[in-house]
Amino acid sequence: MACQKLGSRADVFRKQGQEWYCTSGLPSDMTVVVGEQSFHLHKFPLLSKSGLLEGRIREKIDKGEDSWVIDLSDIPGGAKAFELAAKFCYGVKFEMTASNVVHLRCAADYLEMTEEMSEGNLIAQTENFLTQTVLRSWKDSVKALQTCDDVLDIAERLQIIKRCVDSIATRSCSDPDLFGWPVAQYGGPMQSPGGSLLWNGISTGARPRNSSPDWWYDDVSCLSLPLYKKLISAMEYRGISQEIIVGSLNHYAKRRLPGLNRRKSISDASNCLSITSLTSIPSEDDQKYLLEEIDRLLPFQRGVTSCKLLFGLLRTAIFLKASPSCLSNLERRIGMQLDKASLEDLLIPNISESVETLYDVDCVQRIVDHFLAMDQETGGASPGLGEDGQILASPSLMPITMVAKLIDGYLAEVAPDENLKLPKFRSLAAAIPEYARPIDDGLYRAIDIYLKAHPYLSESDKEELCRVMDCQKLSLEACTHAAQNERLPLRVIVQVLFFEQLQLRSSIAECLMISEPLDGGVSRQLGGQPVSGEHHRGVAGWPLAARENQTLREGMDSMKQRVAELEKECTAMRQDIERLGRSRSAGKSRFPFALAAAKPQVCSTKDKDAAPETSKTSATEGEDKVAVVKGGAGGEGATQLKLRKHKMKLSTC
């Protein structure tokens, strides 16, 4: 830190308790009171330098007062600043540094220590040191600005804050090596053969550092919030990129808000604790005010602020009970870039006393609504359909597709919560447009987990929930699982069976279309053209390919027969179901459908154990008998048995 030595006399000031005495050999003839401290001094050295003290003494002489006690409790910088000003008046040696120059400058202005009173007075000395030394150094400028907290009004009036801020903002855009070390002839700092930096040919022992745009974050994070806001405004005025400013805000917030470091790793958390231990942790009110101010400083632009920071600020704002406008702004910022978030980010704990759910589903619902509104404003629209009825892919669908996958994963995480009501779960699932989900396996998994955790739902509630899912978008594996899922309503199971058959038919048709051109092409090649060396090697493997093709055809023929049988059984089941529906509406007793033939394979990754095949078969036979007995004379038992046999055939396909 740079310094300037003033005065030439030895120190003649002595402190006894709260009393200061000047041991120059002459008795003191005046007393200056600054707060709880008293300075017993002499009139002549002070009156020759300070216009304020001269005016106060004249007032006392004009009034005829015998007491020469002057109260200067409102002097900027307090007793420490007056002590240094008094030493300057006496010519006592002391050092002026970046840590005390601001207080000295403000105290000199308060005491009216101008050039009119004495040449080379304290105002001129402090201004010269501030301009020529402090403002030309990065660290000294930051240190001087940091000391302005106690004298904000006077420092603002004297433009000390503005000059320090301008100096810091200008240097933050530059390479720190340009004002930290001498520059060599070819643009870099000179180094010794050992790699250390050289200063005038002398090894300093310091190693060169690789500068990055964030090198100044830690230095300015020690500033108070009012000064930091002025610095950020000055940097924005000079055109510093928004990414760099957001990085500085992130560093500043993590240092001042302990709640942002709760989800960090152990090493990162220990680093943040070591930083916050340097300063006292602010109160909750101060943290809330700081968070709301940081929210105002953040740019309202997509992709500039990371989702990790925004979600951290949102969690902290919820915990600190920040203003509704602050919460709404953070939710809107997250909604603008929800496609960049992760599942862990969305798991916001619920601390509300009125809602008993584990996670804050309402907050995620509002964020999704903001995203969909933004997607519509930016030109997002539902995709068109091709000639074959398939959805046409579009690059603009990528964000909303990623959000749909993210929300499906979030629904699967919150589904086991017993306190999560059906309307809230269904509303969040239905918020995503149908075209945003190319496949509904993730949504089916979430619905299945919810039905498992809420077995008390009625049949109508289950059907209402399953309407969110499109059975045509289920994969073959999901259809196989759904057909055996006893938690699903019967209507949904029938739909799944129907669309599963359609998928099988389309798969068979594609296989036949591929196999027919293969047979014709090879036969034409063998019959009409001479066989070369390469062709001979290809023809040598023809018997094996022919056998495989024949096996494939036989499998396709058997599959066709099986599909025809399944279609007949499905038609019979539909007729039985319609007949049962008519009889039920006529007032007959409700038919208990026992659909489960075996324990279904749960979508959740936690339930992966399957029962042996022998036990499954025996259990199925026993349940078939029970179903036939329960069916009675109305034919209901036989219908149920048909359903069970149909599921078993599907499982063996």
Wavefront OBJ file of the C-alpha trace (Angstrom):
o trace
v 0.000 0.000 0.000
v 1.352 3.407 -1.001
v 1.996 6.007 1.699
v 3.273 9.572 2.066
v 5.159 10.868 5.114
v 4.179 14.277 6.467
v 5.821 16.386 9.210
v 9.314 16.311 10.617
v 8.964 16.597 14.390
v 8.931 13.707 16.804
v 5.614 12.590 18.209
v 4.681 14.795 21.188
v 1.172 13.406 21.727
v 0.490 11.166 24.714
v -2.769 9.456 25.610
v -3.941 8.793 29.147
v -7.278 7.012 29.170
v -9.569 9.204 27.081
v -7.354 12.297 27.396
v -4.724 13.437 24.886
v -1.873 15.741 25.932
v 0.809 17.577 23.954
v 4.142 17.285 25.778
v 5.829 20.249 24.115
v 6.787 21.860 27.425
v 4.098 24.556 27.357
v 0.795 24.222 29.204
v -2.262 23.735 27.007
v -4.609 26.697 26.646
v -7.562 25.080 24.853
v -9.424 21.759 24.844
v -11.089 20.097 21.848
v -13.730 17.452 22.617
v -14.394 14.777 20.001
v -16.937 12.272 21.217
v -15.633 10.693 24.431
v -12.044 11.868 23.900
v -10.524 15.227 24.855
v -7.439 16.872 23.299
v -5.528 19.393 25.455
v -3.743 21.534 22.870
v -2.452 25.033 22.116
v -4.241 27.777 20.201
v -1.515 29.043 17.933
v -0.696 25.838 15.928
v -4.391 25.121 15.380
v -5.590 28.623 14.581
v -2.867 29.077 11.966
v -4.117 26.067 9.991
v -7.884 25.773 10.657
v -10.392 28.412 9.662
v -13.127 26.667 11.666
v -11.201 26.725 14.940
v -10.233 30.341 14.368
v -13.872 31.284 13.964
v -14.916 29.350 17.080
v -12.234 31.031 19.217
v -13.250 34.485 17.995
v -16.867 33.770 18.907
v -15.826 32.872 22.446
v -13.667 35.985 22.727
v -16.523 38.181 21.473
v -18.876 36.626 24.032
v -16.341 37.070 26.801
v -16.262 33.406 27.723
v -13.381 32.192 29.851
v -13.794 28.516 28.834
v -11.718 27.505 25.842
v -13.462 24.173 25.269
v -14.597 23.483 21.701
v -16.845 20.566 20.818
v -16.069 18.916 17.453
v -17.989 15.670 17.935
v -19.452 15.871 14.414
v -16.078 15.960 12.633
v -15.868 13.386 9.788
v -13.698 10.438 10.730
v -14.092 10.993 14.476
v -11.262 11.232 16.987
v -8.774 9.383 14.795
v -9.120 11.857 11.944
v -8.786 14.842 14.318
v -5.687 13.310 15.889
v -3.971 13.153 12.490
v -5.136 16.691 11.632
v -3.731 17.972 14.953
v -0.412 16.234 14.275
v -0.321 17.941 10.890
v -0.866 21.302 12.575
v 2.008 20.620 14.991
v 4.280 19.290 12.224
v 4.518 15.852 13.857
v 5.573 12.982 11.631
v 2.854 10.542 10.472
v 2.034 8.496 7.368
v -0.832 9.238 5.028
v -2.108 6.051 3.357
v -5.062 4.867 1.307
v -6.711 3.763 4.564
v -6.805 7.259 6.124
v -6.594 9.704 3.233
v -10.389 9.848 2.740
v -11.058 10.620 6.402
v -8.229 13.160 6.415
v -9.579 14.840 3.307
v -13.086 15.098 4.774
v -11.745 16.289 8.160
v -9.592 18.932 6.445
v -12.639 20.181 4.555
v -14.620 20.273 7.813
v -11.831 22.199 9.627
v -11.443 24.552 6.635
v -7.720 23.860 6.298
v -7.408 25.719 2.983
v -4.505 27.397 1.214
v -5.796 30.760 2.376
v -4.976 29.809 5.950
v -1.555 28.320 5.187
v 0.387 27.321 2.103
v 0.605 23.561 1.620
v -2.298 22.996 3.985
v -3.945 19.643 4.645
v -6.578 19.924 1.878
v -3.899 20.371 -0.764
v -1.763 17.571 0.669
v -4.608 15.051 0.761
v -5.879 16.001 -2.705
v -2.417 15.599 -4.201
v -1.891 12.185 -2.591
v -5.358 11.017 -3.560
v -5.033 12.078 -7.194
v -1.395 11.284 -7.894
v -1.010 8.069 -5.908
v -4.187 6.401 -4.684
v -6.321 6.681 -7.812
v -3.510 5.300 -9.951
v -3.457 2.010 -8.052
v -6.127 -0.675 -8.145
v -5.777 -1.882 -4.565
v -5.394 1.630 -3.150
v -8.506 2.790 -5.011
v -10.525 -0.135 -3.639
v -9.197 0.485 -0.114
v -9.955 4.203 -0.279
v -13.468 3.542 -1.582
v -14.043 1.044 1.211
v -13.272 3.724 3.836
v -15.973 6.020 2.434
v -18.736 4.195 4.334
v -18.332 6.356 7.446
v -18.322 9.652 5.512
v -20.698 8.960 2.609
v -22.325 12.386 2.422
v -19.138 14.451 2.548
v -17.218 12.006 0.338
v -20.028 12.213 -2.197
v -20.001 16.018 -2.092
v -16.231 16.111 -2.541
v -16.572 13.580 -5.437
v -14.176 11.181 -3.752
v -16.561 8.260 -4.308
v -17.049 9.116 -7.970
v -13.324 9.341 -8.615
v -12.610 6.035 -6.855
v -15.454 4.295 -8.682
v -14.291 5.609 -12.052
v -10.750 4.452 -11.343
v -11.885 0.946 -10.356
v -14.330 0.619 -13.247
v -11.669 1.673 -15.760
v -9.083 -0.758 -14.422
v -11.527 -3.663 -14.181
v -11.682 -3.644 -17.995
v -7.892 -3.881 -18.259
v -5.323 -6.598 -17.810
v -4.128 -6.528 -14.173
v -0.567 -7.188 -15.308
v -0.502 -3.750 -16.935
v -0.764 -1.943 -13.622
v 0.728 -4.536 -11.301
v 4.135 -5.250 -12.883
v 6.468 -3.591 -15.433
v 5.837 -4.422 -19.048
v 8.733 -5.811 -21.090
v 9.625 -4.802 -24.608
v 7.500 -7.488 -26.237
v 4.390 -7.061 -24.115
v 4.860 -9.352 -21.100
v 6.438 -9.033 -17.649
v 10.132 -9.849 -17.563
v 11.048 -13.177 -15.955
v 14.207 -14.701 -14.554
v 15.494 -18.077 -15.824
v 13.783 -19.634 -12.797
v 10.407 -18.213 -13.819
v 10.005 -15.448 -11.199
v 9.158 -11.877 -12.151
v 11.923 -9.300 -12.452
v 11.796 -5.679 -11.307
v 14.650 -3.612 -12.761
v 16.604 -6.828 -13.230
v 16.081 -7.971 -9.630
v 14.176 -11.186 -8.931
v 11.043 -10.536 -6.906
v 10.250 -14.192 -6.169
v 6.678 -13.724 -7.445
v 5.277 -15.977 -10.151
v 3.372 -14.680 -13.180
v -0.368 -15.208 -13.017
v -2.869 -15.942 -15.731
v -5.370 -13.120 -15.718
v -9.055 -13.834 -16.324
v -12.126 -11.569 -16.537
v -13.101 -12.450 -12.952
v -9.808 -11.480 -11.304
v -11.380 -8.456 -9.562
v -14.475 -10.191 -8.093
v -12.984 -10.878 -4.681
v -11.487 -7.395 -4.292
v -14.748 -5.514 -4.798
v -16.822 -7.963 -2.731
v -15.558 -6.231 0.425
v -17.451 -3.051 -0.493
v -20.712 -2.150 1.196
v -23.902 -2.480 -0.838
v -24.369 1.280 -1.609
v -20.801 1.585 -2.887
v -21.000 -1.719 -4.751
v -24.170 -0.579 -6.542
v -22.425 2.600 -7.677
v -19.528 0.527 -8.978
v -21.787 -1.846 -10.928
v -23.636 1.095 -12.473
v -20.342 2.642 -13.567
v -19.228 -0.651 -15.112
v -22.475 -1.003 -17.044
v -22.046 2.564 -18.318
v -18.586 1.634 -19.630
v -19.974 -1.322 -21.565
v -18.648 -4.243 -19.554
v -20.397 -7.438 -20.669
v -23.445 -8.591 -18.745
v -21.882 -12.015 -18.121
v -18.963 -10.456 -16.227
v -21.267 -8.240 -14.164
v -23.504 -11.202 -13.302
v -20.415 -13.150 -12.261
v -19.466 -10.357 -9.886
v -23.007 -10.225 -8.479
v -22.900 -13.986 -7.974
v -19.607 -13.753 -6.073
v -20.869 -10.841 -3.993
v -24.136 -12.604 -3.129
v -22.426 -15.848 -2.095
v -20.145 -13.907 0.210
v -22.988 -11.984 1.872
v -25.831 -14.554 1.806
v -24.939 -17.777 3.663
v -28.103 -19.480 2.371
v -26.694 -19.679 -1.165
v -23.944 -22.062 -0.030
v -26.171 -24.748 1.490
v -26.267 -26.953 -1.630
v -22.566 -26.710 -2.451
v -19.969 -29.432 -2.067
v -17.856 -29.735 1.066
v -14.803 -28.057 -0.471
v -16.803 -25.175 -1.925
v -18.731 -24.722 1.319
v -15.504 -24.577 3.335
v -14.151 -21.892 1.031
v -17.333 -19.843 1.405
v -17.237 -20.263 5.190
v -13.666 -18.995 5.277
v -14.777 -15.929 3.300
v -17.822 -15.183 5.423
v -15.802 -15.647 8.600
v -13.810 -12.531 7.684
v -16.937 -10.440 8.108
v -19.848 -10.765 10.493
v -22.935 -12.536 9.129
v -25.661 -9.926 8.496
v -29.072 -10.165 10.077
v -32.066 -11.626 8.238
v -33.447 -8.158 7.526
v -30.127 -7.052 6.036
v -29.930 -10.251 3.994
v -33.457 -9.719 2.668
v -32.644 -6.129 1.679
v -29.416 -7.282 0.016
v -31.211 -10.028 -1.928
v -33.880 -7.636 -3.190
v -31.201 -5.177 -4.327
v -29.273 -7.923 -6.132
v -32.505 -8.903 -7.876
v -32.805 -5.325 -9.152
v -29.199 -5.333 -10.372
v -29.479 -8.603 -12.303
v -30.093 -8.102 -16.027
v -33.492 -9.260 -17.273
v -32.052 -11.247 -20.157
v -32.240 -14.924 -21.075
v -29.102 -17.008 -20.684
v -27.004 -14.381 -18.869
v -27.670 -15.498 -15.305
v -27.197 -19.186 -14.511
v -30.147 -21.239 -13.291
v -28.105 -22.375 -10.281
v -27.789 -18.784 -9.071
v -31.437 -17.939 -9.777
v -32.769 -21.004 -7.962
v -30.412 -20.318 -5.060
v -31.676 -16.758 -4.817
v -35.277 -17.982 -5.044
v -34.834 -20.497 -2.214
v -33.165 -17.855 -0.064
v -35.892 -15.322 -0.895
v -38.593 -17.809 0.134
v -36.775 -18.547 3.389
v -36.238 -14.854 4.179
v -39.839 -13.996 3.196
v -38.778 -11.451 0.605
v -41.247 -9.113 -1.058
v -43.763 -10.578 -3.547
v -42.260 -8.501 -6.357
v -38.809 -9.995 -5.692
v -40.197 -13.552 -5.723
v -42.163 -12.870 -8.903
v -39.112 -11.421 -10.672
v -36.970 -14.432 -9.771
v -39.678 -16.841 -10.971
v -39.951 -14.939 -14.253
v -36.174 -14.997 -14.740
v -36.159 -18.764 -14.169
v -39.139 -19.237 -16.486
v -37.272 -17.491 -19.294
v -34.630 -20.255 -19.294
v -36.364 -23.214 -17.663
v -35.001 -25.514 -20.373
v -31.511 -24.997 -18.902
v -32.531 -26.096 -15.396
v -32.003 -29.510 -13.832
v -34.326 -31.708 -11.792
v -32.367 -30.930 -8.634
v -33.017 -27.223 -9.152
v -36.784 -27.712 -9.216
v -36.913 -29.546 -5.890
v -37.677 -26.443 -3.820
v -38.612 -27.324 -0.231
v -41.979 -26.094 0.944
v -41.777 -23.996 4.129
v -45.317 -22.675 4.015
v -47.439 -23.532 7.032
v -50.673 -23.589 5.028
v -49.505 -26.255 2.550
v -48.427 -29.696 3.740
v -46.628 -30.926 0.617
v -42.937 -31.700 0.790
v -41.994 -29.605 -2.239
v -43.329 -26.271 -3.447
v -45.377 -27.456 -6.426
v -47.199 -24.129 -6.743
v -43.908 -22.311 -7.342
v -42.942 -24.767 -10.103
v -46.401 -24.327 -11.644
v -45.897 -20.549 -11.816
v -42.437 -21.003 -13.332
v -43.849 -23.312 -16.025
v -46.590 -20.777 -16.781
v -43.943 -18.044 -17.227
v -41.993 -20.309 -19.588
v -45.045 -21.106 -21.727
v -46.009 -17.424 -21.885
v -42.474 -16.514 -22.943
v -42.476 -19.301 -25.531
v -45.636 -17.879 -27.097
v -44.275 -14.330 -27.070
v -41.059 -15.353 -28.814
v -42.942 -17.020 -31.669
v -43.171 -20.553 -30.314
v -46.145 -22.402 -31.783
v -47.435 -25.922 -32.063
v -45.712 -27.898 -34.819
v -47.387 -28.880 -38.054
v -48.267 -32.371 -39.224
v -46.784 -34.186 -42.176
v -48.643 -36.121 -44.860
v -48.502 -39.278 -42.747
v -49.889 -37.494 -39.686
v -46.560 -37.445 -37.893
v -45.387 -34.367 -35.991
v -42.813 -32.420 -37.969
v -39.594 -31.841 -36.032
v -38.452 -28.259 -35.557
v -35.392 -26.744 -33.839
v -37.689 -24.351 -31.990
v -39.318 -27.326 -30.241
v -36.108 -28.283 -28.468
v -36.586 -25.978 -25.401
v -40.184 -26.975 -24.748
v -39.352 -30.649 -25.315
v -36.597 -30.423 -22.716
v -39.002 -28.703 -20.315
v -41.570 -31.466 -20.850
v -38.978 -34.109 -20.006
v -37.907 -32.073 -16.966
v -41.479 -31.704 -15.672
v -42.178 -35.424 -16.179
v -39.153 -36.202 -14.024
v -40.305 -33.665 -11.436
v -43.785 -35.229 -11.346
v -42.227 -38.635 -10.713
v -40.268 -37.159 -7.779
v -43.233 -35.463 -6.111
v -45.780 -38.210 -6.886
v -45.017 -40.314 -3.748
v -46.079 -37.373 -1.539
v -49.354 -38.462 0.059
v -50.348 -34.820 0.698
v -50.153 -33.901 -2.983
v -53.715 -33.464 -4.171
v -54.911 -34.810 -7.502
v -55.959 -31.428 -9.031
v -52.514 -29.953 -8.367
v -50.704 -32.978 -9.808
v -52.972 -33.127 -12.851
v -52.741 -29.369 -13.468
v -48.953 -29.452 -13.625
v -48.980 -32.516 -15.890
v -51.554 -30.947 -18.231
v -49.717 -27.611 -18.381
v -47.269 -29.033 -20.930
v -48.742 -29.039 -24.475
v -49.285 -32.411 -26.143
v -46.837 -31.660 -28.969
v -44.034 -31.086 -26.451
v -43.972 -34.796 -25.523
v -42.849 -36.999 -28.437
v -43.291 -40.008 -26.114
v -45.353 -40.313 -22.938
v -43.316 -42.945 -21.099
v -42.084 -40.426 -18.519
v -45.590 -39.163 -17.867
v -46.907 -42.722 -17.557
v -44.210 -43.506 -15.010
v -45.188 -40.453 -12.937
v -48.896 -41.379 -13.107
v -48.176 -44.951 -12.063
v -46.127 -43.775 -9.068
v -48.902 -41.387 -8.072
v -51.553 -44.129 -8.296
v -49.394 -46.410 -6.196
v -48.960 -43.734 -3.493
v -52.678 -42.820 -3.542
v -54.604 -46.118 -3.578
v -57.750 -44.458 -2.215
v -58.554 -42.724 -5.539
v -61.890 -43.605 -7.086
v -62.231 -45.078 -10.559
v -63.437 -41.761 -11.954
v -60.466 -39.909 -10.469
v -58.085 -42.428 -11.996
v -59.706 -42.038 -15.400
v -59.519 -38.252 -15.105
v -55.820 -38.427 -14.309
v -55.074 -40.870 -17.123
v -56.724 -38.577 -19.688
v -53.577 -36.435 -19.507
v -51.647 -39.341 -21.028
v -51.864 -40.298 -24.703
v -51.803 -44.089 -25.024
v -50.683 -43.809 -28.656
v -47.390 -42.246 -27.520
v -46.396 -45.132 -25.257
v -43.505 -47.320 -26.320
v -43.927 -51.077 -26.720
v -42.285 -51.687 -23.326
v -44.587 -49.181 -21.640
v -47.640 -50.724 -23.356
v -46.655 -54.190 -22.141
v -46.311 -52.897 -18.596
v -49.560 -50.900 -18.738
v -51.530 -53.884 -20.030
v -50.625 -55.760 -16.838
v -50.929 -52.788 -14.466
v -53.763 -53.424 -12.019
v -53.689 -49.796 -10.829
v -54.905 -48.433 -14.164
v -58.622 -48.159 -14.964
v -60.140 -50.822 -17.227
v -60.898 -48.301 -19.971
v -57.223 -47.302 -20.142
v -56.082 -50.928 -20.251
v -58.380 -51.631 -23.211
v -57.004 -48.577 -25.031
v -53.449 -49.720 -24.357
v -54.225 -53.201 -25.726
v -55.759 -51.747 -28.871
v -52.839 -49.442 -29.628
v -50.390 -52.206 -28.784
v -51.954 -54.348 -31.488
v -51.669 -51.479 -33.936
v -47.976 -51.189 -33.136
v -47.486 -54.907 -33.684
v -49.243 -54.741 -37.045
v -47.162 -51.791 -38.191
v -43.968 -53.539 -37.082
v -44.908 -56.678 -39.031
v -45.702 -54.623 -42.117
v -42.335 -52.871 -41.974
v -40.493 -56.176 -41.632
v -42.311 -57.606 -44.672
v -41.569 -54.494 -46.734
v -37.874 -54.876 -45.937
v -37.667 -58.621 -46.637
v -39.422 -58.621 -50.075
v -37.011 -56.242 -51.885
v -34.109 -58.243 -50.451
v -35.295 -61.516 -52.009
v -36.051 -60.008 -55.410
v -32.816 -58.062 -55.642
v -30.580 -61.015 -54.873
v -32.382 -63.355 -57.252
v -32.145 -60.831 -60.079
v -28.446 -60.348 -59.415
v -27.775 -64.086 -59.495
v -29.885 -64.777 -62.589
v -28.933 -61.959 -64.920
v -25.283 -60.961 -64.376
v -21.947 -62.772 -64.310
v -20.498 -63.389 -60.879
v -17.201 -61.634 -60.170
v -14.737 -62.414 -57.373
v -16.409 -60.093 -54.948
v -19.847 -61.299 -56.035
v -18.691 -64.890 -55.597
v -17.796 -64.210 -51.989
v -21.235 -62.623 -51.539
v -23.023 -65.526 -53.246
v -21.177 -68.028 -51.084
v -23.073 -66.688 -48.085
v -26.411 -66.793 -49.881
v -27.638 -70.159 -48.460
v -27.249 -68.854 -44.938
v -29.123 -65.634 -45.800
v -31.852 -67.634 -47.501
v -32.332 -69.835 -44.463
v -32.509 -66.793 -42.205
v -35.019 -65.132 -44.542
v -37.150 -68.297 -44.549
v -37.094 -68.416 -40.762
v -38.092 -64.768 -40.650
v -41.014 -65.374 -42.988
v -42.251 -68.298 -40.924
v -42.063 -66.114 -37.817
v -44.004 -63.385 -39.603
v -46.695 -65.841 -40.660
v -47.120 -67.116 -37.127
v -47.200 -63.530 -35.874
v -49.941 -62.715 -38.370
v -52.017 -65.600 -37.086
v -51.462 -64.526 -33.498
v -52.508 -60.938 -34.298
v -55.661 -62.196 -36.018
v -56.533 -64.274 -32.957
v -55.895 -61.295 -30.668
v -58.159 -59.101 -32.785
v -60.952 -61.648 -32.532
v -60.563 -61.891 -28.777
v -60.421 -58.093 -28.452
v -63.698 -57.836 -30.439
v -65.303 -60.393 -28.174
v -64.110 -58.548 -25.099
v -65.514 -55.278 -26.385
v -68.911 -56.892 -26.889
v -68.820 -58.372 -23.399
v -67.828 -55.018 -21.889
v -70.627 -53.229 -23.738
v -73.134 -55.843 -22.571
v -71.912 -55.501 -18.983
v -72.177 -51.713 -19.233
v -75.789 -51.944 -20.391
v -76.645 -54.376 -17.623
v -74.953 -52.139 -15.042
v -76.886 -49.093 -16.184
v -80.096 -51.121 -15.930
v -79.525 -51.488 -12.173
v -77.661 -54.750 -11.876
v -74.961 -55.267 -9.270
v -71.471 -53.877 -9.900
v -69.104 -56.384 -11.463
v -65.792 -56.773 -9.584
v -63.047 -56.928 -12.173
v -59.931 -58.652 -10.893
v -57.572 -57.799 -13.680
v -54.190 -58.522 -12.207
v -52.738 -61.807 -13.396
v -49.355 -61.230 -11.818
v -47.533 -58.578 -9.881
v -46.943 -55.717 -12.343
v -43.515 -54.393 -12.998
v -43.522 -50.981 -11.315
v -42.116 -48.116 -13.358
v -40.069 -46.876 -10.457
v -36.489 -48.052 -10.392
v -36.882 -49.079 -6.781
v -39.182 -52.096 -7.539
v -37.289 -54.370 -9.894
v -37.806 -57.797 -8.324
v -39.981 -60.182 -10.284
v -41.582 -63.395 -9.061
v -40.517 -66.729 -10.613
v -42.475 -67.929 -13.600
v -43.782 -71.063 -11.858
v -45.336 -69.168 -9.005
v -46.841 -66.670 -11.462
v -48.495 -69.478 -13.438
v -49.916 -71.182 -10.394
v -51.219 -67.909 -9.000
v -52.845 -67.109 -12.337
v -54.620 -70.449 -12.520
v -55.943 -70.012 -8.973
v -57.173 -66.508 -9.676
v -58.827 -67.706 -12.895
v -60.835 -70.222 -10.940
v -61.858 -67.607 -8.391
v -62.856 -65.227 -11.165
v -65.059 -67.874 -12.823
v -66.769 -68.651 -9.532
v -67.376 -64.976 -8.791
v -68.703 -64.351 -12.261
v -71.904 -66.272 -11.655
v -74.417 -67.244 -14.240
v -74.299 -63.945 -16.080
v -71.141 -64.855 -17.995
v -69.053 -62.264 -16.192
v -66.561 -64.852 -14.907
v -65.955 -66.116 -18.416
v -65.330 -62.551 -19.626
v -62.841 -61.936 -16.909
v -61.101 -65.203 -17.752
v -60.824 -64.088 -21.375
v -59.217 -60.831 -20.305
v -56.708 -62.722 -18.209
v -55.821 -65.145 -20.981
v -55.387 -62.226 -23.370
v -52.875 -60.568 -21.046
v -50.974 -63.834 -20.685
v -50.733 -64.157 -24.444
v -49.412 -60.616 -24.712
v -46.783 -61.299 -22.082
v -45.586 -64.404 -23.979
v -45.261 -62.537 -27.295
l 1 2 3 4 5 6 7 8 9 10 11 12 13 14 15 16 17 18 19 20 21 22 23 24 25 26 27 28 29 30 31 32 33 34 35 36 37 38 39 40 41 42 43 44 45 46 47 48 49 50 51 52 53 54 55 56 57 58 59 60 61 62 63 64 65 66 67 68 69 70 71 72 73 74 75 76 77 78 79 80 81 82 83 84 85 86 87 88 89 90 91 92 93 94 95 96 97 98 99 100 101 102 103 104 105 106 107 108 109 110 111 112 113 114 115 116 117 118 119 120 121 122 123 124 125 126 127 128 129 130 131 132 133 134 135 136 137 138 139 140 141 142 143 144 145 146 147 148 149 150 151 152 153 154 155 156 157 158 159 160 161 162 163 164 165 166 167 168 169 170 171 172 173 174 175 176 177 178 179 180 181 182 183 184 185 186 187 188 189 190 191 192 193 194 195 196 197 198 199 200 201 202 203 204 205 206 207 208 209 210 211 212 213 214 215 216 217 218 219 220 221 222 223 224 225 226 227 228 229 230 231 232 233 234 235 236 237 238 239 240 241 242 243 244 245 246 247 248 249 250 251 252 253 254 255 256 257 258 259 260 261 262 263 264 265 266 267 268 269 270 271 272 273 274 275 276 277 278 279 280 281 282 283 284 285 286 287 288 289 290 291 292 293 294 295 296 297 298 299 300 301 302 303 304 305 306 307 308 309 310 311 312 313 314 315 316 317 318 319 320 321 322 323 324 325 326 327 328 329 330 331 332 333 334 335 336 337 338 339 340 341 342 343 344 345 346 347 348 349 350 351 352 353 354 355 356 357 358 359 360 361 362 363 364 365 366 367 368 369 370 371 372 373 374 375 376 377 378 379 380 381 382 383 384 385 386 387 388 389 390 391 392 393 394 395 396 397 398 399 400 401 402 403 404 405 406 407 408 409 410 411 412 413 414 415 416 417 418 419 420 421 422 423 424 425 426 427 428 429 430 431 432 433 434 435 436 437 438 439 440 441 442 443 444 445 446 447 448 449 450 451 452 453 454 455 456 457 458 459 460 461 462 463 464 465 466 467 468 469 470 471 472 473 474 475 476 477 478 479 480 481 482 483 484 485 486 487 488 489 490 491 492 493 494 495 496 497 498 499 500 501 502 503 504 505 506 507 508 509 510 511 512 513 514 515 516 517 518 519 520 521 522 523 524 525 526 527 528 529 530 531 532 533 534 535 536 537 538 539 540 541 542 543 544 545 546 547 548 549 550 551 552 553 554 555 556 557 558 559 560 561 562 563 564 565 566 567 568 569 570 571 572 573 574 575 576 577 578 579 580 581 582 583 584 585 586 587 588 589 590 591 592 593 594 595 596 597 598 599 600 601 602 603 604 605 606 607 608 609 610 611 612 613 614 615 616 617 618 619 620 621 622 623 624 625 626 627 628 629 630 631 632 633 634 635 636 637 638 639 640 641 642 643 644 645 646 647 648 649 650 651 652 653
